[in-house]
């Protein structure tokens, strides 16, 4: 907010000074009750009203854009905080101490805008207008106020490429937030699926799917989507669970990059989990 007022002052200080002088002049005129001054007062007040009306139209778009940007960031933070609270509510006190879950909402969020989208049946990517200049690094997660979108895979000075969940190359560990079962989520070209889930696992339609504590790519408990059903094989012992993502990839415009660097130490855990699935 302070930066906004600083830019506003340096950009419009001449106009502000003129307005202040006009207000002072009009105040002096209002104290004079001579008949000859009445016409001058009427003209002056009318001109001042026109001037301030035009000035407000110039200032309003800048103020509104600043407020909208802040609201988007606040919505994204609230989404992460609400999901963390839901996660804490599910676990008991002893389990929380053992896992020492990190609060995802405490990671800094870097605002960006989608400037280009590239999508095919198997490869979903988009470009955002933030890069090394904003301290964005390869591997950082990308979200919006709805949930997880993808991960940064390439960075230049001013732009970054984001690999979305709708990309065969992106596979990562997820968890059913209710039943606590883990699995690996991937895009099969048509839908997001958790593959080879044992039929004995408790997976119900409507269950929330979040990033797993075992994931090396993302912090735990970021909302991913909801269980929509499953491709059940009556003769086998495994199911493929279909997940509907929270985020609308076709309409996404404004995003946030989470300043989270993936853990190298946990990489083998997720690789083993993916191989086993």
CORNOR-V39839 format. One record per residue. PSI is psi in radians with two decimals (none if undefined). NEAR is the number of other ideal C-beta (glycine too) atoms within 12 Angstrom. D_FIRST is the distance of its C-alpha to the first C-alpha in Angstrom with 2 decimals. Layout:
BEGIN
psi->{PSI,PSI}
near->{NEAR,NEAR}
d_first->{D_FIRST,D_FIRST}
END
This chain:
BEGIN
psi->{-0.71,-0.67,-0.63,-0.81,-0.59,-0.80,-0.68,-0.70,-0.83,-0.45,-0.45,0.37,-0.59,-0.74,-0.67,-0.75,-0.72,-0.76,-0.77,-0.73,-0.70,-0.75,-0.75,-0.76,-0.76,-0.57,-0.71,-0.73,-0.67,-0.38,-0.23,2.13,0.23,2.47,-0.64,-0.35,-0.33,-0.77,-0.69,-0.71,-0.76,-0.78,-0.72,-0.79,-0.63,-0.78,-0.66,-0.69,-0.75,-0.75,-0.85,-0.56,-0.76,-0.66,-0.70,-0.60,-0.53,-0.72,-0.62,-0.79,-0.68,-0.76,-0.75,-0.76,-0.69,-0.74,-0.70,-0.75,-0.77,-0.66,-0.71,-0.79,-0.71,-0.68,-0.73,-0.74,-0.73,-0.67,-0.79,-0.70,-0.75,-0.72,-0.59,-0.72,-0.69,-0.69,-0.78,-0.60,-0.53,-0.65,2.69,3.01,-0.71,-0.71,-0.66,-0.72,-0.65,-0.76,-0.46,0.96,2.39,2.56,1.81,-0.54,-0.22,-0.23,2.45,2.54,2.29,2.08,2.47,2.92,2.46,2.16,-0.26,2.55,2.41,2.03,2.34,-3.04,-0.55,-0.25,1.91,2.10,2.71,2.84,2.37,2.71,0.86,2.44,-2.42,-0.54,-0.42,0.28,0.52,2.40,2.72,2.37,-0.17,2.39,2.68,2.29,2.99,-2.93,-0.18,-0.66,-2.79,2.39,-0.73,-2.66,2.54,2.23,-0.28,2.47,2.33,-2.96,-0.78,-0.09,2.80,2.61,2.32,2.19,2.06,3.01,-0.41,0.96,2.21,-0.40,-0.25,1.92,2.38,2.80,2.35,3.00,2.46,2.03,-0.43,-0.95,-0.21,0.18,2.45,2.77,-3.09,2.16,2.40,2.83,2.19,0.17,-0.31,-0.63,2.83,2.31,2.60,1.93,2.63,0.87,2.14,2.46,-0.36,-0.24,2.48,1.68,2.00,2.61,2.30,-0.20,2.48,2.32,2.24,2.93,2.51,2.74,-0.34,-0.15,2.36,-0.26,-0.55,2.67,2.75,2.65,0.40,2.25,2.32,-0.90,-2.88,2.61,2.18,-0.24,-2.81,2.67,1.63,2.24,1.92,-0.46,-0.26,-3.09,0.04,2.71,2.69,2.06,2.21,2.34,2.21,2.11,2.63,-0.71,2.50,1.74,-0.43,-0.51,-0.11,2.35,-0.87,2.30,2.98,2.34,2.20,2.18,1.18,2.18,2.14,2.57,2.19,-0.59,-0.53,0.02,-0.75,-0.59,-0.82,-0.64,-0.72,-0.68,-0.72,-0.73,-0.68,-0.31,none}
near->{12,9,12,20,17,12,16,21,16,13,15,21,15,13,21,19,13,18,21,15,16,23,19,16,20,26,16,15,24,18,12,16,10,11,9,10,18,15,13,19,23,15,15,24,22,15,19,26,16,15,21,21,14,15,21,18,14,17,24,15,12,20,20,16,16,22,16,18,23,20,17,27,28,19,25,39,27,21,31,40,24,24,36,30,19,21,33,24,16,23,24,12,10,9,16,18,11,11,21,12,27,24,22,38,32,16,27,21,36,32,33,39,29,34,21,16,25,19,23,14,13,19,22,31,32,39,28,41,26,33,26,18,15,26,18,38,23,22,31,40,46,47,49,40,30,31,41,50,46,46,43,43,28,21,27,19,13,17,24,38,34,48,36,41,48,38,31,22,20,35,30,44,38,49,41,32,36,23,22,26,28,33,42,37,47,31,35,22,16,14,25,41,36,43,28,25,35,22,20,11,24,18,36,19,18,17,32,33,45,46,44,36,32,32,39,30,43,44,39,39,40,52,41,45,36,29,37,24,21,28,22,16,15,10,8,14,13,24,27,30,42,29,42,27,36,27,37,19,33,15,14,34,23,33,43,45,41,41,25,35,24,26,20,13,11,23,19,14,24,31,20,16,29,28,12,17,25}
d_first->{0.00,3.82,5.39,5.10,6.51,8.71,10.07,10.61,12.49,14.63,15.41,16.40,17.32,20.97,20.45,18.49,21.38,23.90,22.47,22.61,26.15,27.15,26.06,28.07,31.01,31.03,30.99,34.03,35.74,35.33,37.27,40.18,42.66,45.23,46.49,45.95,42.23,41.67,41.74,39.34,36.95,37.20,36.57,33.63,31.88,32.57,31.17,28.02,27.53,28.01,25.57,22.68,23.50,23.32,20.05,18.41,19.82,18.30,14.70,14.92,15.28,12.10,10.09,12.42,12.25,8.54,9.38,12.62,11.49,9.56,12.76,15.03,13.79,14.04,17.48,18.63,17.86,19.61,22.50,23.05,22.85,25.24,27.65,27.66,28.50,31.24,32.55,32.75,34.49,37.16,38.08,39.82,38.82,41.35,40.32,36.65,37.76,40.02,37.58,34.58,32.28,28.92,25.82,24.52,21.14,20.48,20.62,17.45,16.73,16.42,15.48,18.22,20.24,24.02,25.66,29.26,31.49,34.96,37.00,40.68,42.70,42.23,39.26,35.74,33.02,29.92,27.83,24.04,21.99,20.92,23.35,24.18,21.32,18.95,21.55,23.09,26.68,29.73,30.22,26.65,26.46,24.62,23.60,21.93,21.40,25.21,26.46,27.76,28.15,29.69,29.45,28.63,32.01,31.41,28.69,28.52,26.08,23.84,25.33,26.75,29.55,29.23,32.48,32.16,34.17,36.52,38.00,41.32,40.17,37.58,39.29,37.78,38.57,37.47,38.39,39.41,37.12,39.85,43.01,41.43,43.51,42.22,42.92,41.89,39.98,40.76,40.86,44.45,43.82,43.68,41.81,40.15,42.81,43.46,46.87,49.95,48.88,51.98,53.22,53.30,49.46,47.83,45.66,45.19,43.64,40.15,39.51,36.02,36.00,33.40,33.27,35.92,35.84,38.35,36.10,35.41,33.11,30.54,29.27,31.24,30.61,28.37,29.56,31.90,33.98,36.87,40.61,42.20,45.80,48.08,50.75,53.58,56.67,59.50,61.60,59.00,57.16,53.67,51.20,48.33,45.45,43.36,39.60,37.37,33.85,30.86,28.93,30.02,30.56,31.63,28.50,25.81,23.14,19.86,20.36,19.04,20.99,21.60,21.80,25.27,28.34,31.57,34.19,37.29,39.41,39.13,40.01,43.73,43.22,41.52,43.99,46.86,45.46,45.10,48.64,50.12,48.71}
END
